[in-house]
């Protein structure tokens, strides 16, 4: 019985030792593949590749910037940073210097957005972003500001951001009711509010009530002798005047309208 217990305990100890040994071996194998990233800033791309070849790393040039401190063609920044532990085969991303800025930053303030873009791209520069903002007293689609400013020195990226005036948003109103008001006073109200008077028509007169047959004492009234109608000269169509009373309007009262809308009336 005791020998069986000792054998089981011995087997358990051997299993624990084997697991610890396996974990240690795995950790050493993983960390044995890690290397430190060398410093690349200031090196040429060929020198940087040779420096990375020793620890088994690779390099990718992601972008280029102007730099007054780093000579043209040399590495100006890197990621991961020097000294960082990475695995073999890791890609080190770098930015290459274009040297000092050789192009003058143009002054495009006051130009239209399209003209400013053409002016910028003609000089070999790019437009980074365009923002819009409404401004009182400045026409729409005009460059108000730029970054970097004109003739700026030590520009890192050959890109210019623009701030352009946005078109003013038209004001909206709720159409009031002009029904029952004289045409002249309604017209003055429209002009003061920035609206325009449209078509003004005269409403057709209401039809006359039909004549009823007269009856007295239950007897039927004698029919009159038909008369031959006499042709009368056509009457001139009525014309609206400032005193004409408004009976309908378009747009109707309560509708949402924009400033400068046209309002038409029917008067009587």
Buried (B, 14 or more C-beta within 10 A) or exposed (E): EEEEEEEEEEEEEEEEEEEEEEEEEEEEEEEEEEBEBBBBBBBBBEEBBEBBEEBEBEBEEEEBBBBEEBEEEBBBBBEBEEEBEBEEEBEBEBBBBBBBBEEEBBBBBEBBBEBBBEBBEEEEBEBBEBEBEEBEEEEBBBBBEBEBEEEEEEBBBBBBEBBBBEEEEEEEBEBBEBBEBBBEEBBEBBEEEEBEBEEBEBBEEEEEEEEEEEEEEEEEEEEEEEEEEEEEEEEEEEEBEEEBBBBBBEEEEEEEBEEEBEBBBBBB
